[in-house]
Structures are given as C-alpha cells and as structure tokens.
Amino acid sequence: MQSDIDLQKERLYEYLLKKYKRAVISKLEMASELGISSSTLDLYIAKGTGLPNYKKLGKAKNAKVVFNLLDVADFLTKTIKTY
C-alpha cells in the first residue's frame, strides 16, 4: 500500500507531465511552479539551496538548466503542505 505522500507525488508528477508534455522543465517554468521570479531562482541555484535536483547542460556560466519532473514532484510534495 502506498503512503499518502507517495500518492501525492505520483499525482503531482502526472499533472506536471500532462501540463508540460515532457520529462524536464526549464528554469522559467520551475520559477512559475514555485511562484517566484526567475532571478530569485537564479539566486537559489547560486546558493545551492532550496531546490530540487537540476541538470546544467554545459559548462558555461550561462548554460541552460533543466529540472526533472520526478525530482520536482518529489520536492514539491515534501516542501508544500497540501490538505
């Protein structure tokens, strides 16, 4: 039997997958999901805190960053209270 958190994570993942129609989202989309600006998200990335795992595509300072939807769903279910 799945726990409530596992069920919430699964439902959230399915919702995000249906919404974005791909397995990863951009920084701008992640900022939108968190309800913060993209510059605040950049600050969190620079500090290395308060975010789900992400992948930097390249070595340049301004390389594209993507977030895996499974990690996003896991992060959101653990950090945001849903009743």
C-alpha positions as CSV (number, residue, x, y, z in Angstrom):
1,M,0.0,0.0,0.0
2,Q,1.3,3.4,-1.0
3,S,1.7,6.2,1.6
4,D,-0.2,9.4,1.2
5,I,3.0,11.2,0.2
6,D,3.8,8.7,-2.5
7,L,0.3,9.1,-3.9
8,Q,0.5,12.9,-3.8
9,K,3.9,12.7,-5.6
10,E,2.5,10.4,-8.2
11,R,-0.5,12.6,-8.9
12,L,1.6,15.7,-9.0
13,Y,4.1,14.1,-11.4
14,E,1.2,13.0,-13.7
15,Y,-0.3,16.6,-13.5
16,L,3.1,18.2,-14.4
17,L,3.7,15.6,-17.2
18,K,0.3,16.4,-18.7
19,K,0.9,20.2,-18.3
20,Y,4.4,20.3,-19.9
21,K,4.3,17.2,-22.1
22,R,7.9,16.4,-21.4
23,A,10.1,15.0,-18.7
24,V,12.1,18.1,-17.8
25,I,11.2,21.8,-17.4
26,S,13.2,25.0,-17.8
27,K,14.2,27.5,-15.1
28,L,11.4,29.8,-16.1
29,E,8.8,27.0,-15.8
30,M,10.3,26.0,-12.4
31,A,10.1,29.5,-11.1
32,S,6.5,29.6,-12.2
33,E,5.7,26.4,-10.3
34,L,7.4,27.7,-7.2
35,G,5.7,31.1,-7.5
36,I,9.0,33.0,-7.6
37,S,10.8,35.2,-10.1
38,S,13.5,33.7,-12.4
39,S,16.1,36.0,-10.7
40,T,15.2,34.5,-7.3
41,L,15.5,31.0,-8.8
42,D,19.0,32.0,-10.1
43,L,19.9,33.2,-6.6
44,Y,18.8,29.8,-5.2
45,I,20.9,28.0,-7.8
46,A,23.9,30.1,-7.0
47,K,23.5,29.4,-3.2
48,G,22.8,25.7,-3.9
49,T,19.8,25.6,-1.6
50,G,16.1,25.2,-1.6
51,L,15.7,23.5,-4.9
52,P,15.1,20.0,-6.3
53,N,18.0,18.4,-8.2
54,Y,18.7,20.0,-11.5
55,K,21.0,19.4,-14.5
56,K,23.2,22.1,-16.0
57,L,23.5,21.5,-19.8
58,G,27.1,22.6,-20.5
59,K,30.0,24.2,-18.6
60,A,29.4,27.8,-19.5
61,K,28.3,30.2,-16.7
62,N,25.0,30.8,-18.5
63,A,24.4,27.2,-19.6
64,K,20.8,26.0,-19.7
65,V,19.4,24.5,-16.5
66,V,16.6,21.9,-16.5
67,F,14.7,20.2,-13.8
68,N,13.5,16.6,-14.0
69,L,9.7,16.4,-13.3
70,L,10.2,13.4,-10.9
71,D,12.6,15.5,-8.8
72,V,10.2,18.5,-9.0
73,A,7.2,16.4,-7.9
74,D,9.2,14.9,-5.0
75,F,10.5,18.3,-3.9
76,L,7.1,19.9,-4.0
77,T,5.3,17.1,-2.1
78,K,8.0,17.3,0.6
79,T,8.0,21.1,1.0
80,I,4.5,22.3,0.2
81,K,1.7,21.3,2.5
82,T,-1.5,20.1,0.8
83,Y,-4.6,19.4,2.8
